[in-house]
C-alpha cells in the first residue's frame, strides 16, 4: 500500500486540511466505518438468530439488539479510525514529515 502524499497538493491547502490529508484521515474513516458496520451487523445476526445459543430470558428483543449493534458499530468504527490514523502518523514521522 502506498502511503505517500503529494507534497505539491498539500502545500496549497490550509494547515489543518494538509495535516488531515497527510494522515489520510478520510481514507481511514471510510475503512473504519466499513469495518464497524460489518462487525455490528455480524454481531446483530449472531444474537438475533441465536447462532450461539438462545439469549437468557428477559434480556430484550431484536430492537434492543439493533440499538446495541449500532453502538458497537460506531465504537468499532471510531477505534479502527484512530488506530489507522495513528499508524499513518507513525509512518509520517518515520519518513521525516
BALOBA-1460 file (C-alpha; in Angstrom, 3 decimals):
// residues 97
<rec num="1" residu="x" x="0.000" y="0.000" z="0.000"/>
<rec num="2" residu="x" x="1.337" y="3.409" z="-0.980"/>
<rec num="3" residu="x" x="1.170" y="5.898" z="1.906"/>
<rec num="4" residu="x" x="2.891" y="8.723" z="0.059"/>
<rec num="5" residu="x" x="1.181" y="12.099" z="-0.105"/>
<rec num="6" residu="x" x="1.664" y="14.531" z="-2.985"/>
<rec num="7" residu="x" x="3.523" y="17.418" z="-1.312"/>
<rec num="8" residu="x" x="2.604" y="19.925" z="-4.051"/>
<rec num="9" residu="x" x="-1.112" y="19.427" z="-3.408"/>
<rec num="10" residu="x" x="-0.874" y="19.646" z="0.377"/>
<rec num="11" residu="x" x="1.321" y="22.771" z="0.235"/>
<rec num="12" residu="x" x="-1.525" y="24.729" z="-1.404"/>
<rec num="13" residu="x" x="-4.128" y="23.820" z="1.246"/>
<rec num="14" residu="x" x="-4.669" y="25.203" z="4.725"/>
<rec num="15" residu="x" x="-2.664" y="23.787" z="7.605"/>
<rec num="16" residu="x" x="-5.466" y="21.666" z="9.058"/>
<rec num="17" residu="x" x="-6.542" y="20.297" z="5.690"/>
<rec num="18" residu="x" x="-2.963" y="19.441" z="4.782"/>
<rec num="19" residu="x" x="-2.477" y="17.763" z="8.160"/>
<rec num="20" residu="x" x="-5.619" y="15.631" z="7.718"/>
<rec num="21" residu="x" x="-4.537" y="14.742" z="4.179"/>
<rec num="22" residu="x" x="-1.077" y="13.745" z="5.356"/>
<rec num="23" residu="x" x="-2.575" y="11.425" z="7.963"/>
<rec num="24" residu="x" x="-5.121" y="10.109" z="5.429"/>
<rec num="25" residu="x" x="-7.969" y="10.599" z="7.887"/>
<rec num="26" residu="x" x="-10.737" y="10.430" z="5.259"/>
<rec num="27" residu="x" x="-9.462" y="7.076" z="3.951"/>
<rec num="28" residu="x" x="-9.040" y="5.746" z="7.477"/>
<rec num="29" residu="x" x="-12.562" y="6.862" z="8.422"/>
<rec num="30" residu="x" x="-14.060" y="5.077" z="5.405"/>
<rec num="31" residu="x" x="-12.263" y="1.874" z="6.350"/>
<rec num="32" residu="x" x="-13.315" y="2.301" z="9.987"/>
<rec num="33" residu="x" x="-16.979" y="2.772" z="9.081"/>
<rec num="34" residu="x" x="-16.909" y="-0.268" z="6.801"/>
<rec num="35" residu="x" x="-15.322" y="-2.462" z="9.483"/>
<rec num="36" residu="x" x="-17.699" y="-1.125" z="12.148"/>
<rec num="37" residu="x" x="-20.833" y="-1.716" z="10.081"/>
<rec num="38" residu="x" x="-19.774" y="-5.236" z="9.124"/>
<rec num="39" residu="x" x="-18.837" y="-6.099" z="12.710"/>
<rec num="40" residu="x" x="-22.039" y="-4.614" z="14.165"/>
<rec num="41" residu="x" x="-24.197" y="-6.400" z="11.579"/>
<rec num="42" residu="x" x="-22.427" y="-9.681" z="12.226"/>
<rec num="43" residu="x" x="-22.964" y="-9.406" z="15.989"/>
<rec num="44" residu="x" x="-26.632" y="-8.494" z="15.432"/>
<rec num="45" residu="x" x="-27.174" y="-11.527" z="13.215"/>
<rec num="46" residu="x" x="-25.412" y="-13.809" z="15.695"/>
<rec num="47" residu="x" x="-27.553" y="-12.628" z="18.601"/>
<rec num="48" residu="x" x="-30.948" y="-12.225" z="16.914"/>
<rec num="49" residu="x" x="-30.813" y="-15.533" z="15.065"/>
<rec num="50" residu="x" x="-29.335" y="-17.183" z="18.167"/>
<rec num="51" residu="x" x="-26.409" y="-18.702" z="16.299"/>
<rec num="52" residu="x" x="-24.531" y="-19.128" z="19.585"/>
<rec num="53" residu="x" x="-27.441" y="-20.341" z="21.644"/>
<rec num="54" residu="x" x="-30.547" y="-18.645" z="22.975"/>
<rec num="55" residu="x" x="-30.396" y="-15.357" z="24.812"/>
<rec num="56" residu="x" x="-31.169" y="-15.501" z="28.529"/>
<rec num="57" residu="x" x="-34.809" y="-14.834" z="29.421"/>
<rec num="58" residu="x" x="-35.780" y="-11.211" z="29.808"/>
<rec num="59" residu="x" x="-32.714" y="-9.830" z="28.010"/>
<rec num="60" residu="x" x="-34.574" y="-7.911" z="25.298"/>
<rec num="61" residu="x" x="-35.788" y="-8.263" z="21.778"/>
<rec num="62" residu="x" x="-34.385" y="-7.555" z="18.342"/>
<rec num="63" residu="x" x="-34.947" y="-3.791" z="18.661"/>
<rec num="64" residu="x" x="-32.711" y="-3.604" z="21.718"/>
<rec num="65" residu="x" x="-30.076" y="-5.701" z="19.979"/>
<rec num="66" residu="x" x="-30.300" y="-3.414" z="16.934"/>
<rec num="67" residu="x" x="-29.562" y="-0.406" z="19.147"/>
<rec num="68" residu="x" x="-26.660" y="-2.244" z="20.756"/>
<rec num="69" residu="x" x="-25.352" y="-3.261" z="17.320"/>
<rec num="70" residu="x" x="-25.428" y="0.405" z="16.261"/>
<rec num="71" residu="x" x="-23.416" y="1.434" z="19.315"/>
<rec num="72" residu="x" x="-20.969" y="-1.418" z="18.712"/>
<rec num="73" residu="x" x="-20.598" y="-0.434" z="15.039"/>
<rec num="74" residu="x" x="-19.982" y="3.209" z="15.925"/>
<rec num="75" residu="x" x="-17.445" y="2.389" z="18.631"/>
<rec num="76" residu="x" x="-15.617" y="-0.053" z="16.380"/>
<rec num="77" residu="x" x="-15.537" y="2.494" z="13.545"/>
<rec num="78" residu="x" x="-14.016" y="5.133" z="15.818"/>
<rec num="79" residu="x" x="-11.462" y="2.694" z="17.234"/>
<rec num="80" residu="x" x="-10.367" y="1.457" z="13.808"/>
<rec num="81" residu="x" x="-10.110" y="5.032" z="12.520"/>
<rec num="82" residu="x" x="-7.952" y="6.071" z="15.475"/>
<rec num="83" residu="x" x="-5.659" y="3.062" z="15.098"/>
<rec num="84" residu="x" x="-5.213" y="3.555" z="11.345"/>
<rec num="85" residu="x" x="-4.602" y="7.284" z="11.748"/>
<rec num="86" residu="x" x="-2.043" y="6.580" z="14.484"/>
<rec num="87" residu="x" x="-0.246" y="4.183" z="12.145"/>
<rec num="88" residu="x" x="-0.298" y="6.855" z="9.421"/>
<rec num="89" residu="x" x="1.136" y="9.404" z="11.847"/>
<rec num="90" residu="x" x="3.866" y="6.985" z="12.936"/>
<rec num="91" residu="x" x="4.814" y="6.294" z="9.326"/>
<rec num="92" residu="x" x="4.859" y="10.025" z="8.546"/>
<rec num="93" residu="x" x="7.230" y="10.631" z="11.453"/>
<rec num="94" residu="x" x="9.472" y="7.756" z="10.338"/>
<rec num="95" residu="x" x="9.634" y="9.237" z="6.797"/>
<rec num="96" residu="x" x="10.572" y="12.586" z="8.255"/>
<rec num="97" residu="x" x="7.486" y="14.613" z="7.532"/>
